[in-house]
Structure formats: C-alpha cells, structure tokens
Amino acid sequence: MSEETITERIEYLTQILTAWDNTEQRSALRGNPRRYVGYEYIGLESKQSQYLRALTCSTQTQTLQFPLWHANSRLRKKIYAEQTIVEVTKDDMWNYRGCTGTMLWSNDQDGGEYFSIINTTADGVLHLAKQVTHDFLPRKTVVVPVFWGILQQEDKYTNETSNVTTMTINVEFINRGLQIKLPDAIDAYQYPRISFAESKNAPGEYVGRELFMMPPTWNDDIGSSYRRNANRLDNQSGPIRYDLKSKETTEIRSIEYTAIAREEIQFLQRFFYRCKGRLKSFYAPTWVNDVELVADVVSGSILLARFSLYWKYYASNKRRKTLIVFFRDGTIAILKIAGFSLDDSQTYAKIYLEMPIQRALNRTQIRMISFLCLYRHNSDTLTTNYQTTGIANMNLEFAEVTE
C-alpha cells in the first residue's frame, strides 16, 4: 500500500520491437489511456467499516460514482437558486477529463449534491444539466469532479480492531458514453507549457522532438542503470565470449519529481499524455555535470575539457552527440558534437563542434554542461501520489534510445 492516501494511475500500452542493433520500432496499442484512482479509507465506526467490507461483496459488473477528492476546489462565486453555471479556474478543468459531473459539497453533516455537466468552457465554466435548488456560498462550498468507475477485481483490506477497518479502494474509470469533452484549448497539446528558471530561453522542441526541461527536485537521488548491447556466449564448460551487437549503452534514468503546485502536477501528466507512454521519444538533459571546461571559449568550435577519455568512450557512440550548457543567468545553449580527440599534451580532451559557438563560454558564467539525450519513457504507466490537492510525487524513468 502506498504511503499516500490518494494515488492516480494513467496507463498506455505500447508494443516495442527491438532490432539486433538495439534500435526500436514502437507501436501504440491503446490510443487513449486507462485511468485508475486509489483511495485509502479508514472506517472509524462500525457502520463505516461495515460499508467498506460490504463493497467486497458487490458484483464485478457493478458501476459506482466516485468523487475525485484530490481534484476539489473551493467555490469562487456564489451560486444562486435556479442557476445552472458553476465557475472554477481553468487549472481545475484538466481533472474533469473522463468525468460526468460535479458535486457541490457543503459539509460532512449535510454531504453534497451531484449535478451532471452538459458543457464546459476553457476558462473554467461548468454548465449543469439542471438548476440548483438553493444557494451555495463561496469558500464554504467545495466543488468536486465525479466519475463512473468499477472496483478492482482483486484487492484486500485490514481489520485493525473489531470496529475499525482500513481499505484502499482502487477504482478504474469506466466509459459510459457520458464523459465531459474538454475544450481543445486545455488539452494535453494546446495548453500553455510552463517555463523554468534554469532554462528560460529553451525552445519547446529540438530537431522535431519535444524538449523536456523540468529540472529534478533532488528530494531523492537520481538513480541510473545501464545495459550493454551484447550477447554472452557461454557453454558453461570453458572460456566465455561476448558478441557485440552495437556500441551504444542504454541508460535508464529514474527521477523522483515533487510537484508543489497543481500546475506542475498537470504539466507532468500532460507531458506523459503527449508522449503516449513509451511511444514517442523526447530530448532531456542528463542533469549532471558531464563536461568541465579547462579554459574559456570565446569563439570557434573546439572545447577543451578536463576529462581526457571522451574519445575512447563516446566517439563511436551515436547517442551522446549533443551538449546543453546551463548559464548562471538562467539561459541555455545547445551544442552539436562533431567528434572527440586529445590535445597536444595528451592531458585534456578536445571536443569538436559542428558549428562555431554563438555565445562565449566563460567558466564563471556556466553552472553546468550536460549531455542532451534522446529518451523515451521506460513505462507505459504514470503514477501520481498525492500528498495534498496541490502537492504530489511522481517517479519518471527515462530510457535512452537512438530514434
């Protein structure tokens, strides 16, 4: 069970055919993702615990309506009796995908009222299918998206005492043909993307692929694993040999992101939607200091670097051919590598660029130089662990690819 009380999963399905040289052919087997939500409930009274246990006896085909508690927001403007419009913010609208209506929640004693939604606008207006019967006060009313779902086929719960039951209810969104269609202006492709202080001038794309520039939050280490593309020839009775299939090592990088605002949570989810899980590749920095300059570079197309063995480990690697320079003023520069060699003293590395630099590389002005790699997601599943309605953790795994 997750430590968080609410988790959300988005699942695509991608078929990957890997060739001998480790190049891939990827095909989407699921155009639209499946979506799951898990809630941890604690029944503190006998009646509450009895209801949780009763859910285990429901038929697998039974569908239920569930509120998206992590997507709730406070009512901004008073709703008067006989009104059919509810106003939320445009940042709230993303969570209404796959939902059928909304609940206006007053308090724990009175509960909430459900209203079907017939239309939405990009600026956060919900058009209800029927009029409200009484006034709803701003700030005292909570607006919650509601969806139809079905319980997971197999699950478990814990009886902590004879009266207290703890259960994580895992629910899958079910298509009943009534889901809200979000306006195109706030979908995964059209909605404005956020910029970051470390890369204020970064373009949205690089050579035709998305450039993902969200920096790690470093609340945890960045884990990396690697896999060399070779066959081990071993008959178990004597010497072993390796059959080299390609010279590219595949690195898988695991980054734990802590999104501290709903905008950041939705940015990561939209990014995963655009990639369609493992289907589409994108560019991203390694976020480590891969190149340390020995001298400032005022002009030209040669960098002198402290580590001397780039020629040995990277010259025949088709993948590590691009650098990204992070300047201390929050701007970046992307440099395409033509080749590697040693300097005349055989002490430092020479990195040859395809084009002369457009901006001087002064070491005092540079924060870090990283490789800019082509990645894809290593999983078709994105899990969002919510700590609050505006803070969540996500672990993203990037697998390095050639195309």
C-alpha positions as CSV (number, residue, x, y, z in Angstrom):
1,M,0.0,0.0,0.0
2,S,1.3,3.4,-0.8
3,E,2.1,5.9,2.0
4,E,-0.1,8.4,0.2
5,T,-3.8,8.3,0.8
6,I,-4.7,9.0,-2.8
7,T,-2.9,7.7,-5.9
8,E,-3.8,8.2,-9.6
9,R,-2.5,6.0,-12.5
10,I,-2.5,6.7,-16.2
11,E,-1.8,3.6,-18.4
12,Y,-1.0,3.4,-22.1
13,L,0.0,0.2,-24.0
14,T,3.0,0.2,-26.4
15,Q,4.4,-2.6,-28.4
16,I,8.2,-2.3,-28.9
17,L,10.1,-4.4,-31.4
18,T,13.9,-4.2,-30.8
19,A,16.3,-4.9,-33.6
20,W,19.7,-6.5,-33.3
21,D,21.5,-3.2,-33.1
22,N,19.1,-2.1,-30.3
23,T,17.1,0.3,-32.5
24,E,13.3,0.2,-31.8
25,Q,10.1,0.1,-33.7
26,R,7.3,1.3,-31.4
27,S,3.5,0.9,-32.0
28,A,0.6,2.3,-29.9
29,L,-1.8,-0.4,-28.9
30,R,-4.0,1.9,-26.9
31,G,-4.9,5.3,-28.3
32,N,-6.5,6.6,-25.1
33,P,-5.1,5.8,-21.7
34,R,-6.8,3.9,-19.0
35,R,-7.1,5.8,-15.7
36,Y,-7.2,4.5,-12.2
37,V,-7.6,6.1,-8.8
38,G,-6.9,4.6,-5.4
39,Y,-8.3,6.0,-2.1
40,E,-7.3,4.9,1.4
41,Y,-10.4,4.8,3.6
42,I,-10.5,4.2,7.4
43,G,-13.8,3.2,8.9
44,L,-13.7,4.5,12.5
45,E,-17.2,3.5,13.3
46,S,-18.9,0.1,12.9
47,K,-21.2,1.4,10.2
48,Q,-18.4,2.8,8.1
49,S,-16.4,-0.4,8.4
50,Q,-19.4,-2.5,7.5
51,Y,-19.9,-0.5,4.4
52,L,-16.3,-0.9,3.3
53,R,-16.5,-4.7,3.9
54,A,-19.8,-4.8,2.0
55,L,-18.1,-3.4,-1.1
56,T,-16.1,-6.6,-1.4
57,C,-19.3,-8.5,-2.0
58,S,-20.5,-6.3,-4.8
59,T,-20.6,-7.8,-8.3
60,Q,-17.7,-7.1,-10.6
61,T,-20.0,-5.5,-13.2
62,Q,-21.5,-3.0,-10.7
63,T,-20.5,0.6,-11.5
64,L,-20.4,3.3,-8.9
65,Q,-20.0,7.1,-8.9
66,F,-16.8,8.3,-7.2
67,P,-15.7,11.9,-6.3
68,L,-12.1,12.9,-7.3
69,W,-11.3,14.2,-3.9
70,H,-7.7,15.2,-4.8
71,A,-9.2,17.5,-7.6
72,N,-11.5,19.5,-5.4
73,S,-11.6,23.3,-5.3
74,R,-13.3,26.0,-3.3
75,L,-16.3,27.7,-4.9
76,R,-15.2,31.1,-6.2
77,K,-18.6,32.9,-6.8
78,K,-21.9,32.4,-5.1
79,I,-24.4,30.1,-6.9
80,Y,-28.0,31.3,-6.6
81,A,-31.0,29.1,-6.7
82,E,-32.2,28.1,-10.2
83,Q,-28.7,28.9,-11.6
84,T,-27.1,26.3,-14.0
85,I,-23.5,27.6,-14.0
86,V,-20.6,26.8,-11.7
87,E,-17.3,28.7,-12.1
88,V,-14.0,27.1,-11.3
89,T,-10.5,28.0,-12.6
90,K,-9.0,26.9,-15.9
91,D,-6.4,24.9,-13.9
92,D,-9.2,22.9,-12.4
93,M,-10.5,21.8,-15.8
94,W,-7.8,19.2,-16.6
95,N,-9.1,16.9,-13.8
96,Y,-12.6,16.8,-15.3
97,R,-11.4,14.6,-18.2
98,G,-13.3,11.3,-18.1
99,C,-15.8,12.7,-15.6
100,T,-19.6,13.0,-16.0
101,G,-20.5,15.7,-13.4
102,T,-19.6,17.6,-10.3
103,M,-20.6,17.5,-6.7
104,L,-21.2,20.6,-4.6
105,W,-20.1,19.6,-1.1
106,S,-21.3,21.7,1.8
107,N,-20.0,19.9,4.9
108,D,-19.6,16.5,6.4
109,Q,-23.0,16.5,8.0
110,D,-25.1,17.6,5.0
111,G,-22.9,16.0,2.4
112,G,-23.0,17.1,-1.2
113,E,-25.3,17.2,-4.2
114,Y,-24.4,15.7,-7.6
115,F,-25.1,17.6,-10.9
116,S,-24.5,16.3,-14.4
117,I,-22.4,18.5,-16.7
118,I,-23.5,19.1,-20.3
119,N,-20.8,21.5,-21.4
120,T,-17.6,23.3,-20.3
121,T,-15.5,26.2,-21.4
122,A,-11.7,26.7,-21.4
123,D,-11.8,29.4,-18.7
124,G,-13.5,27.1,-16.1
125,V,-17.2,27.4,-16.5
126,L,-19.3,24.3,-15.9
127,H,-22.8,24.2,-17.4
128,L,-25.1,21.9,-15.4
129,A,-27.9,19.8,-16.7
130,K,-30.3,21.1,-14.1
131,Q,-30.8,24.1,-11.9
132,V,-29.6,24.1,-8.4
133,T,-32.4,24.2,-5.8
134,H,-30.8,26.6,-3.3
135,D,-27.9,29.0,-2.8
136,F,-24.3,27.8,-2.5
137,L,-21.9,30.1,-0.7
138,P,-18.4,30.7,-1.9
139,R,-15.4,29.4,0.1
140,K,-17.8,27.3,2.2
141,T,-18.7,25.0,-0.8
142,V,-16.3,22.5,-2.3
143,V,-16.6,21.7,-6.0
144,V,-15.5,18.1,-6.7
145,P,-15.4,16.2,-10.1
146,V,-17.4,13.0,-10.2
147,F,-16.7,9.9,-12.4
148,W,-18.2,6.5,-13.0
149,G,-15.9,3.7,-12.0
150,I,-15.7,0.0,-11.2
151,L,-13.8,-1.6,-8.3
152,Q,-10.6,-3.6,-8.9
153,Q,-11.3,-7.3,-9.3
154,E,-8.9,-8.4,-6.6
155,D,-8.0,-6.3,-3.5
156,K,-7.5,-6.5,0.2
157,Y,-8.3,-4.7,3.5
158,T,-7.2,-4.7,7.1
159,N,-9.3,-5.1,10.2
160,E,-7.4,-3.2,12.8
161,T,-10.0,-3.8,15.6
162,S,-13.4,-5.3,15.6
163,N,-14.8,-1.9,14.6
164,V,-12.0,-0.3,12.6
165,T,-11.3,-1.3,9.0
166,T,-8.7,0.1,6.7
167,M,-9.2,-0.3,2.9
168,T,-7.6,1.1,-0.2
169,I,-10.4,1.3,-2.8
170,N,-8.9,1.0,-6.2
171,V,-11.2,2.2,-9.0
172,E,-11.0,2.1,-12.8
173,F,-12.7,4.8,-14.8
174,I,-15.5,3.3,-16.9
175,N,-16.7,4.7,-20.2
176,R,-20.4,5.1,-20.1
177,G,-20.6,7.5,-23.1
178,L,-21.4,10.5,-20.9
179,Q,-17.9,11.8,-20.2
180,I,-17.3,15.5,-20.4
181,K,-15.4,16.6,-23.6
182,L,-12.8,19.1,-22.5
183,P,-12.2,22.2,-24.8
184,D,-9.3,21.8,-27.1
185,A,-7.6,24.9,-25.5
186,I,-6.8,23.0,-22.3
187,D,-6.0,19.6,-23.7
188,A,-2.5,18.0,-23.5
189,Y,-1.3,19.6,-26.7
190,Q,-2.7,23.2,-26.7
191,Y,-2.5,24.2,-23.1
192,P,0.4,26.6,-22.4
193,R,3.5,24.8,-21.0
194,I,5.4,26.2,-18.1
195,S,9.0,27.5,-18.2
196,F,11.7,27.0,-15.7
197,A,14.3,29.3,-14.1
198,E,17.2,27.1,-15.2
199,S,16.2,27.3,-18.9
200,K,14.2,30.5,-19.6
201,N,15.1,30.6,-23.3
202,A,14.7,26.8,-24.0
203,P,12.6,26.1,-27.1
204,G,9.6,23.7,-26.9
205,E,11.2,21.4,-29.4
206,Y,14.6,20.4,-30.6
207,V,15.1,18.8,-34.1
208,G,11.4,17.9,-34.3
209,R,11.0,16.3,-30.8
210,E,9.8,17.8,-27.6
211,L,12.4,19.3,-25.3
212,F,11.6,18.3,-21.7
213,M,13.3,20.8,-19.4
214,M,11.7,20.3,-15.9
215,P,14.7,20.1,-13.5
216,P,14.8,17.4,-10.8
217,T,13.7,18.5,-7.4
218,W,16.6,16.5,-5.9
219,N,14.4,15.4,-2.9
220,D,15.9,12.0,-3.8
221,D,18.9,10.7,-5.7
222,I,18.7,10.2,-9.4
223,G,19.1,6.5,-10.0
224,S,20.7,5.2,-13.2
225,S,21.0,1.7,-14.5
226,Y,22.6,0.7,-17.8
227,R,22.5,-2.2,-20.3
228,R,25.2,-3.0,-22.9
229,N,24.0,-4.5,-26.2
230,A,25.9,-7.8,-26.4
231,N,25.3,-11.5,-26.3
232,R,27.2,-13.6,-23.8
233,L,28.4,-16.8,-25.4
234,D,28.9,-19.3,-22.6
235,N,28.7,-23.1,-22.9
236,Q,29.3,-23.4,-19.1
237,S,32.4,-25.6,-19.6
238,G,35.2,-23.2,-20.6
239,P,36.0,-19.7,-21.6
240,I,33.3,-17.2,-22.4
241,R,33.0,-14.7,-25.2
242,Y,30.8,-11.7,-26.0
243,D,29.2,-11.0,-29.3
244,L,28.9,-7.2,-29.6
245,K,25.6,-6.2,-31.3
246,S,26.1,-2.4,-31.1
247,K,28.3,0.1,-29.3
248,E,25.5,2.1,-27.7
249,T,24.9,1.5,-24.0
250,T,21.3,2.0,-23.0
251,E,20.9,4.1,-19.8
252,I,17.7,4.2,-17.8
253,R,17.5,7.2,-15.6
254,S,15.0,7.4,-12.7
255,I,14.0,10.8,-11.4
256,E,11.6,11.4,-8.5
257,Y,9.7,14.7,-9.0
258,T,7.9,16.5,-6.3
259,A,5.3,18.8,-7.9
260,I,4.5,21.6,-5.5
261,A,1.5,23.1,-7.4
262,R,-1.4,21.8,-9.4
263,E,0.1,23.5,-12.4
264,E,3.3,21.3,-12.1
265,I,1.3,18.1,-11.5
266,Q,-0.7,18.7,-14.6
267,F,2.4,19.7,-16.6
268,L,3.9,16.2,-15.9
269,Q,0.7,14.4,-16.7
270,R,0.1,16.3,-19.9
271,F,3.7,15.6,-20.9
272,F,3.0,11.8,-20.4
273,Y,-0.1,12.2,-22.5
274,R,1.8,13.8,-25.3
275,C,4.4,11.0,-25.3
276,K,1.6,8.4,-25.1
277,G,3.6,6.4,-22.6
278,R,6.6,4.7,-24.2
279,L,5.6,5.6,-27.8
280,K,7.2,9.0,-28.5
281,S,10.8,9.9,-27.8
282,F,11.9,13.3,-26.5
283,Y,15.1,15.2,-25.6
284,A,16.1,15.9,-22.0
285,P,19.4,16.8,-20.2
286,T,21.2,14.2,-18.0
287,W,21.1,16.9,-15.3
288,V,24.7,16.1,-14.2
289,N,28.0,17.9,-14.9
290,D,29.2,15.8,-17.9
291,V,31.8,18.3,-19.2
292,E,34.1,20.6,-17.2
293,L,35.9,23.2,-19.3
294,V,39.6,23.8,-18.8
295,A,39.6,27.2,-20.5
296,D,37.1,29.8,-21.6
297,V,35.9,29.5,-25.2
298,V,35.4,33.0,-26.7
299,S,34.9,31.8,-30.3
300,G,35.5,28.9,-32.6
301,S,34.2,25.3,-32.5
302,I,36.6,23.5,-30.1
303,L,36.1,22.9,-26.4
304,L,39.0,21.9,-24.1
305,A,37.6,19.6,-21.3
306,R,39.3,18.2,-18.2
307,F,38.2,14.6,-18.6
308,S,40.5,13.2,-21.3
309,L,38.8,10.0,-22.4
310,Y,35.7,11.2,-24.2
311,W,37.3,9.9,-27.5
312,K,37.6,6.4,-26.0
313,Y,34.0,6.1,-24.6
314,Y,31.9,8.4,-26.7
315,A,33.5,8.7,-30.2
316,S,31.7,5.6,-31.5
317,N,28.5,6.2,-29.6
318,K,25.8,7.5,-31.8
319,R,23.7,8.8,-28.9
320,R,25.9,11.2,-26.9
321,K,26.4,13.8,-29.6
322,T,24.7,16.9,-28.1
323,L,25.6,19.1,-25.2
324,I,23.4,21.6,-23.3
325,V,25.1,24.5,-21.5
326,F,23.3,25.9,-18.4
327,F,24.4,29.5,-17.8
328,R,24.0,31.1,-14.4
329,D,21.7,33.7,-15.7
330,G,19.1,31.0,-16.4
331,T,19.6,30.6,-20.1
332,I,20.9,27.7,-22.1
333,A,22.8,26.9,-25.3
334,I,22.7,23.6,-27.3
335,L,25.9,22.5,-29.0
336,K,26.1,19.7,-31.5
337,I,29.2,17.5,-31.2
338,A,31.2,16.5,-34.3
339,G,34.0,14.4,-32.6
340,F,36.5,14.0,-29.8
341,S,40.3,13.8,-29.6
342,L,43.2,14.6,-27.2
343,D,45.1,17.9,-27.0
344,D,48.8,18.1,-27.9
345,S,49.9,17.4,-24.3
346,Q,47.7,14.3,-24.2
347,T,46.2,15.6,-20.9
348,Y,42.9,17.2,-21.8
349,A,40.1,16.3,-24.3
350,K,39.2,18.3,-27.4
351,I,35.5,18.3,-28.2
352,Y,34.8,19.4,-31.8
353,L,31.5,21.1,-32.5
354,E,29.6,21.0,-35.8
355,M,29.2,24.8,-35.7
356,P,31.1,27.7,-34.1
357,I,29.7,28.8,-30.8
358,Q,27.2,31.7,-30.9
359,R,28.0,32.8,-27.3
360,A,31.2,32.9,-25.4
361,L,31.6,30.1,-22.9
362,N,33.1,31.7,-19.8
363,R,33.6,29.3,-16.9
364,T,32.5,31.8,-14.3
365,Q,29.2,32.2,-16.1
366,I,28.5,28.5,-16.6
367,R,26.6,26.4,-14.0
368,M,26.8,23.1,-15.7
369,I,27.3,21.3,-19.1
370,S,25.3,18.2,-19.6
371,F,24.7,15.7,-22.4
372,L,21.3,16.3,-24.1
373,C,20.0,12.8,-24.7
374,L,17.1,11.3,-26.7
375,Y,14.9,9.4,-24.3
376,R,11.5,7.6,-24.1
377,H,9.5,6.7,-21.0
378,N,10.6,3.4,-19.7
379,S,7.0,2.6,-18.6
380,D,3.5,2.9,-20.0
381,T,2.2,3.8,-16.5
382,L,2.5,7.1,-14.7
383,T,1.6,7.1,-11.0
384,T,0.8,10.3,-9.2
385,N,1.0,10.0,-5.4
386,Y,-0.9,12.9,-3.9
387,Q,0.2,14.3,-0.5
388,T,-2.3,17.2,-0.8
389,T,-4.5,18.6,-3.5
390,G,-1.6,20.7,-4.8
391,I,1.5,18.5,-3.9
392,A,2.3,15.2,-5.4
393,N,5.2,12.8,-6.1
394,M,5.9,11.2,-9.5
395,N,8.7,8.9,-10.4
396,L,9.7,9.2,-14.1
397,E,12.0,6.6,-15.7
398,F,13.7,7.7,-19.0
399,A,15.3,5.1,-21.3
400,E,17.9,6.3,-23.7
401,V,17.1,5.5,-27.4
402,T,18.5,6.1,-30.8
403,E,15.3,7.3,-32.5
